[in-house]
Amino acid sequence: MLAESDPGCRRCRLYADFVVRTNARNNGLVGDYRERIGEPKLKLGTTGRLGGSVTVAVGAYSSKATGDSEAVSHRPETFVRQFALSPVAGRWIMYEMKLIRQ
């Protein structure tokens, strides 16, 4: 993910760090954690960046920051992920993103 992101995309880094630390492979995620992504809405901005949003839904799951930590339960939720893409070397990379609870 970070290879497709601008080095200054702070939320991209936070998201990637969470995925590395907490994932199904190390039993950090259990349940319906898979993101279901809706149809993206895109708009080209005046700065040349592409902006947009997409609906993200997840089911009920639990997460653990480390193998020894206590599990935290998460209820099903829907978010809107807003993002900006920037053109670099003929391709679009993630410039910034944020999740907004619905």
C-alpha positions as CSV (number, residue, x, y, z in Angstrom):
1,M,0.0,0.0,0.0
2,L,2.7,2.5,0.9
3,A,4.4,1.9,-2.5
4,E,1.3,3.4,-4.0
5,S,1.1,6.4,-1.6
6,D,2.8,9.7,-1.4
7,P,5.5,9.7,1.4
8,G,3.6,12.5,3.1
9,C,0.3,10.7,3.3
10,R,0.2,10.4,7.1
11,R,-3.1,8.5,7.3
12,C,-1.8,6.1,4.7
13,R,1.1,5.3,7.0
14,L,-1.2,4.9,10.0
15,Y,-3.4,2.5,8.1
16,A,-0.5,0.5,6.8
17,D,1.1,0.3,10.3
18,F,-2.2,-0.9,11.7
19,V,-2.5,-3.7,9.0
20,V,1.1,-4.8,9.6
21,R,0.6,-4.9,13.4
22,T,-3.0,-6.2,13.5
23,N,-4.0,-8.8,10.9
24,A,-5.7,-12.2,10.6
25,R,-2.4,-14.0,10.0
26,N,-1.2,-13.2,13.5
27,N,-4.7,-13.6,15.0
28,G,-5.0,-9.9,15.5
29,L,-8.3,-9.8,13.6
30,V,-11.1,-12.3,14.0
31,G,-14.6,-12.1,12.5
32,D,-16.1,-10.1,9.6
33,Y,-13.3,-7.5,9.3
34,R,-13.2,-7.5,5.5
35,E,-13.9,-4.1,4.0
36,R,-16.8,-4.0,1.5
37,I,-16.1,-1.1,-0.9
38,G,-18.9,0.7,-2.8
39,E,-18.7,2.4,-6.1
40,P,-16.2,5.3,-6.0
41,K,-17.2,8.9,-6.7
42,L,-14.4,10.8,-8.4
43,K,-13.8,14.4,-9.3
44,L,-10.7,16.1,-11.0
45,G,-9.7,19.1,-9.0
46,T,-8.2,22.4,-10.3
47,T,-4.8,21.4,-8.8
48,G,-4.6,18.3,-11.0
49,R,-5.3,15.9,-8.2
50,L,-8.2,13.5,-8.4
51,G,-10.5,13.5,-5.3
52,G,-13.2,11.2,-4.3
53,S,-15.0,9.2,-1.8
54,V,-16.2,5.6,-1.4
55,T,-18.5,3.9,1.1
56,V,-16.7,1.2,3.2
57,A,-18.7,-1.3,5.3
58,V,-17.3,-3.8,7.8
59,G,-19.0,-6.4,9.9
60,A,-18.6,-7.3,13.6
61,Y,-15.0,-8.3,14.5
62,S,-12.5,-8.2,17.2
63,S,-8.9,-6.9,17.1
64,K,-5.8,-7.2,19.2
65,A,-2.9,-4.8,19.0
66,T,-0.5,-7.6,20.0
67,G,-0.8,-11.3,20.5
68,D,-0.9,-10.9,24.3
69,S,-3.3,-7.9,24.5
70,E,-7.0,-8.1,25.2
71,A,-9.3,-8.3,22.2
72,V,-11.4,-5.2,21.4
73,S,-14.9,-5.8,19.9
74,H,-16.0,-3.8,17.0
75,R,-19.7,-3.6,15.8
76,P,-20.7,-3.5,12.2
77,E,-20.0,0.0,10.8
78,T,-20.2,2.0,7.6
79,F,-17.7,4.7,6.8
80,V,-17.0,7.1,3.9
81,R,-13.4,7.0,2.9
82,Q,-12.4,10.4,1.3
83,F,-9.2,10.4,-0.6
84,A,-7.1,12.5,-2.9
85,L,-4.9,11.0,-5.7
86,S,-1.9,12.7,-7.2
87,P,-0.4,12.0,-10.6
88,V,3.2,10.7,-10.4
89,A,5.1,9.2,-13.3
90,G,2.0,8.5,-15.4
91,R,0.0,6.8,-12.6
92,W,-2.2,7.9,-9.7
93,I,-0.9,7.5,-6.1
94,M,-2.7,8.1,-2.8
95,Y,-2.0,11.6,-1.6
96,E,-4.3,11.7,1.4
97,M,-7.3,9.8,2.9
98,K,-9.5,9.8,5.9
99,L,-12.4,7.7,7.2
100,I,-15.7,9.4,8.3
101,R,-18.1,7.3,10.4
102,Q,-21.6,7.3,9.2
